[in-house]
Amino acid sequence: MKRASGVGHLTPFLPGLETLLGDSEISEIMINGPGNVWVERAGRLEPYDAPGLTAAWLHRAAIHIARPLGLDPAARPILDARLEDGSRVAICTPPAAPEVAITIRRFGGRAFTAEDLVRLGSLPEDMLEAARSTLASRQNILVSGGTGSGKTTLLNALIELLPQDERIVAIEDTLELRIDRANCLRFEAGATLSETPVEIRDLVRHALRHRPDHIVVGEVRGGEAADLLQALNTGHGGSLTTIHANNARSALSRLASCAMQAGDALPWEVTCRGVVDGISLVLHVARRGGRRFVEDALVVCGYDAPTGHWITAPPGAEPGKQRESSTHSHPPKEVKA
């Protein structure tokens, strides 16, 4: 996959943002249009004055980022790119937006271990032990949370808990994970030599041919969930993935709903039982008041089809202390054209 130049190479095209682009404490730069700039620093959003950032400059920046990818914003107004330094850029241009919008998410300066997260107060010790025990028993973990909540940071930390002498195949939309081990194979979606891009689902299927001990999917968004659940239920224990969700319980329904997007999806109840068999622990991360932390952990115990309830328990709960979740899980409604 071709990449545009790094964040530093954008300074000639984004006048007034030189200080921001060079500030490693800023994790995200959001340009809503000419002169309308917001940044995220230490988990908090703040405006930034950039009167010299005109529509013409934003248009030039969009072209500069798109050109190495062989793309033209005029022909493709929605663009996602990864820069050479690992940072991500999302671009939306007219007519898909009134003005050129650019969001830059800087690649993190360091990778945190699980112990680092415990020391910083982001990961409770009991949840770390639950994760360690789950992976040691070759069961699988689903990390859930909203955008920018810290899912990738936690996923990186959990990967380090996997045995060093076992093989990992990691699949991502863009390569963000930091996996420091020799026996790791990494796949990136979107790469193409034709008109048809390689999708996450293609890579999940292909990964099984590379003899993985553990499969890591950076984020599940659609029908690839069906293939991932099949892989998790036919070996490859101790695997990891993330998903967007409002809480730990709704993450299970989201995973099932994503699996139902596959053209060859199984019935809803069968899919939900596949989620129960494939996922043992859910860790939910949240962002509040500038802090990112794991706020909930649930052990997945079962699915009650008549009521549409997931049956879960807190880590370390005594047998019989399972509870039905308050989140109902029903088949997605059919959308009529």
C-alpha positions in Angstrom: 0.0 0.0 0.0 1.5 3.4 -1.0 1.8 6.0 1.7 1.8 9.8 1.6 4.7 11.6 3.3 4.9 12.0 7.0 3.2 14.7 9.2 6.3 17.0 8.9 5.9 17.1 5.1 2.5 18.7 5.4 3.7 21.9 6.9 4.3 23.7 3.5 0.6 23.0 2.7 -1.0 23.9 6.0 0.2 27.4 6.9 -0.2 28.4 10.5 -0.1 24.8 11.7 3.6 24.3 11.8 3.7 24.3 15.7 0.9 21.8 15.9 2.4 19.4 13.4 5.6 19.4 15.4 4.0 19.0 18.8 4.2 15.4 19.9 1.8 16.1 22.8 -1.0 16.7 20.3 -2.7 13.4 19.3 -5.2 14.7 16.8 -5.6 17.7 14.5 -9.1 18.3 13.1 -9.5 20.9 10.3 -13.2 21.5 9.8 -12.6 24.0 6.9 -10.7 27.2 6.3 -9.4 28.7 9.6 -11.5 26.2 11.6 -9.0 24.0 13.5 -9.3 21.9 16.7 -6.7 19.8 18.4 -6.8 17.1 21.0 -4.1 17.5 23.7 -4.1 15.2 26.8 -7.5 13.9 25.8 -9.1 17.3 25.7 -10.3 19.3 22.6 -9.3 22.9 22.2 -9.7 25.4 19.3 -6.6 26.7 17.5 -6.5 30.0 15.6 -5.3 29.6 12.0 -6.5 32.6 9.9 -4.0 31.9 7.1 -5.4 28.4 6.4 -7.6 29.2 3.4 -9.7 26.9 1.2 -7.0 27.0 -1.5 -4.4 25.8 0.9 -6.6 23.0 2.1 -7.3 21.9 -1.4 -3.5 21.8 -2.1 -2.9 19.7 1.0 -5.6 17.2 0.0 -4.0 16.8 -3.4 -0.5 16.5 -1.9 -1.7 13.6 0.4 -3.7 11.9 -2.3 -1.1 12.0 -5.1 1.3 9.3 -3.7 -1.7 7.0 -3.4 -2.5 7.5 -7.1 -5.8 9.2 -6.2 -7.5 12.5 -7.1 -9.7 14.2 -4.5 -11.8 15.6 -7.4 -12.7 12.1 -8.5 -12.7 10.5 -5.0 -13.9 13.0 -2.4 -13.6 10.6 0.6 -10.0 9.4 1.3 -8.3 7.5 4.1 -4.5 7.5 4.1 -1.6 6.4 6.2 1.4 8.7 6.3 5.0 7.4 6.3 5.4 8.0 10.0 2.3 5.9 10.7 -0.1 8.8 11.3 -3.6 8.5 9.8 -5.3 11.1 7.7 -9.0 11.3 6.7 -10.0 13.7 4.0 -13.4 14.8 2.8 -13.7 17.2 -0.1 -16.6 18.8 -2.0 -19.2 17.8 -3.1 -19.2 15.3 -0.1 -18.6 18.3 2.3 -19.1 22.0 2.0 -15.4 22.6 2.5 -12.2 20.5 2.5 -12.1 18.7 5.9 -8.9 17.0 7.1 -8.3 15.0 10.3 -4.9 13.9 11.2 -4.4 11.3 14.0 -0.8 11.2 15.0 0.9 7.8 15.5 1.5 7.3 19.3 5.0 8.1 20.6 5.3 4.9 22.7 3.7 1.6 23.2 2.4 0.9 26.7 2.7 -2.5 28.3 -0.1 -3.9 30.4 1.9 -3.1 33.5 2.3 0.5 32.3 -1.5 0.8 32.0 -2.0 -0.6 35.5 0.6 1.9 36.9 -1.1 4.8 35.1 -4.5 3.8 36.5 -5.9 3.0 33.0 -6.2 -0.8 33.6 -7.4 -2.2 37.0 -5.2 -5.0 38.3 -8.1 -7.5 38.5 -9.0 -6.8 34.8 -5.4 -7.4 33.8 -5.3 -10.7 35.7 -8.6 -11.7 34.0 -7.1 -10.9 30.6 -3.9 -12.8 31.4 -5.8 -15.8 32.6 -8.1 -15.8 29.5 -5.2 -15.7 27.0 -3.2 -18.3 29.0 -6.2 -20.7 28.7 -6.3 -20.0 25.0 -9.6 -18.2 25.1 -10.3 -15.0 23.2 -10.8 -11.3 24.1 -13.0 -8.6 22.5 -12.0 -5.0 23.3 -14.8 -2.5 22.8 -15.0 1.3 23.0 -15.8 4.5 21.1 -13.6 6.4 18.7 -10.3 7.6 20.4 -11.1 5.7 23.6 -7.8 3.7 23.6 -8.8 0.4 22.0 -5.6 0.2 20.0 -3.4 1.1 23.0 -5.0 -1.7 25.1 -4.8 -4.2 22.2 -1.1 -3.5 21.9 -0.7 -4.2 25.6 -2.7 -7.4 25.5 -0.6 -8.7 22.5 2.4 -8.6 24.7 0.8 -11.2 27.0 0.8 -13.8 24.3 3.6 -16.4 24.4 6.8 -15.2 22.6 7.4 -18.5 20.9 4.0 -18.6 19.2 3.0 -17.2 15.8 0.7 -14.2 15.4 -1.1 -13.1 12.2 -2.3 -9.5 12.6 -4.9 -7.9 10.2 -5.5 -4.2 10.1 -7.0 -1.5 7.9 -3.9 0.5 8.4 -0.8 -0.8 10.3 -1.0 0.9 13.7 -0.2 -2.0 16.1 3.3 -2.2 17.5 4.2 -5.9 17.6 7.8 -6.4 18.5 8.5 -10.1 17.8 10.0 -12.0 14.9 7.3 -14.6 14.2 4.5 -12.2 13.4 2.9 -11.8 10.0 1.1 -8.5 9.3 -1.6 -7.9 6.7 -3.0 -4.5 5.6 -6.4 -4.1 3.9 -6.9 -1.7 1.0 -3.8 -2.7 -0.9 -4.7 -3.3 -4.6 -3.1 -3.8 -8.0 -6.5 -3.7 -9.7 -9.9 -2.0 -9.4 -10.8 -4.4 -6.5 -9.2 -3.6 -3.1 -8.3 -6.3 -0.6 -10.9 -6.3 2.2 -10.4 -7.3 5.8 -12.7 -10.3 5.2 -10.4 -11.5 2.4 -7.4 -11.3 4.8 -9.2 -13.0 7.7 -9.8 -16.0 5.4 -6.3 -15.9 4.0 -4.7 -15.7 7.4 -5.8 -19.3 8.2 -3.5 -20.5 5.4 -0.5 -19.1 7.2 -0.6 -21.3 10.3 -1.4 -18.7 13.0 -1.4 -19.6 16.7 -3.2 -16.3 17.4 -5.2 -14.0 15.1 -5.3 -10.3 15.9 -7.9 -8.2 14.0 -7.3 -4.5 14.5 -11.0 -3.7 14.3 -14.2 -5.6 13.2 -16.6 -3.5 11.2 -18.6 -5.8 9.0 -19.0 -9.3 7.5 -15.4 -10.3 8.4 -16.8 -10.9 11.9 -18.5 -14.1 10.5 -15.1 -15.5 9.3 -13.4 -14.4 12.5 -15.9 -16.2 14.6 -15.5 -19.4 12.5 -11.7 -19.1 13.0 -12.0 -18.6 16.8 -14.3 -21.6 17.0 -12.0 -23.9 15.1 -8.7 -23.3 17.0 -6.5 -20.2 17.2 -7.3 -19.7 20.8 -5.8 -16.6 22.5 -6.9 -14.3 19.7 -7.9 -10.6 20.0 -10.0 -8.0 18.2 -11.7 -4.7 18.8 -15.1 -3.3 18.0 -16.9 0.0 18.3 -19.6 -0.2 21.0 -21.2 1.9 23.8 -20.6 -0.7 26.5 -19.3 -4.2 27.1 -22.7 -5.9 26.7 -23.7 -4.1 23.5 -20.3 -5.1 22.0 -21.6 -8.7 21.9 -24.7 -7.7 19.9 -22.5 -5.5 17.6 -20.2 -8.4 16.9 -23.2 -10.6 16.0 -24.7 -7.8 13.9 -21.5 -7.4 12.0 -21.4 -11.2 11.3 -24.9 -11.0 10.0 -23.6 -8.6 7.3 -21.8 -11.5 5.6 -23.6 -12.7 2.5 -23.5 -16.3 3.7 -24.5 -15.4 7.3 -25.9 -18.1 9.6 -29.2 -17.6 11.4 -29.2 -15.0 14.2 -29.5 -17.4 17.1 -26.7 -19.6 15.6 -24.5 -16.5 15.2 -25.1 -15.4 18.8 -24.1 -18.8 20.0 -21.0 -18.6 17.9 -20.2 -15.3 19.7 -20.5 -17.1 23.0 -18.3 -19.9 21.9 -15.7 -17.6 20.3 -15.4 -14.7 22.9 -14.7 -15.4 26.5 -13.9 -11.9 27.9 -15.0 -8.4 26.9 -12.9 -5.4 28.0 -14.6 -2.0 27.5 -12.5 1.2 27.3 -13.9 4.7 27.8 -12.6 8.3 27.6 -13.8 10.8 30.1 -12.4 14.1 31.3 -9.2 13.6 29.3 -8.6 10.1 30.7 -8.7 6.8 28.9 -9.3 3.7 31.0 -10.9 0.2 31.1 -14.2 0.8 32.8 -15.8 -2.7 32.5 -15.0 -6.3 32.0 -17.4 -9.1 31.4 -17.0 -12.9 31.1 -19.3 -14.3 28.4 -21.3 -17.2 29.8 -24.1 -17.8 27.4 -27.0 -16.5 25.3 -30.7 -17.0 26.1 -32.5 -17.1 22.8 -36.1 -16.8 24.0 -35.4 -13.5 25.8 -32.6 -12.3 23.6 -30.3 -11.7 26.6 -26.6 -12.3 26.8 -25.6 -14.1 30.0 -22.5 -12.6 31.5 -20.6 -12.4 34.8 -17.8 -10.2 36.2 -14.3 -11.7 36.2 -13.7 -14.0 39.1 -17.4 -14.4 40.0 -18.4 -17.5 41.8 -20.3 -20.2 39.9 -24.0 -19.3 39.8 -23.3 -15.6 39.9 -24.0 -15.2 36.2 -26.4 -12.5 35.2 -28.5 -11.7 32.2 -27.4 -8.5 30.6 -29.9 -5.7 30.3 -29.0 -5.3 26.6 -31.5 -7.2 24.5 -30.1 -8.9 21.4 -32.5 -9.5 18.6 -31.9 -10.1 14.8 -31.2 -6.9 12.9 -34.3 -5.6 11.2 -34.6 -6.1 7.5 -34.1 -2.9 5.5 -36.4 -2.5 2.6 -35.3 -0.6 -0.5 
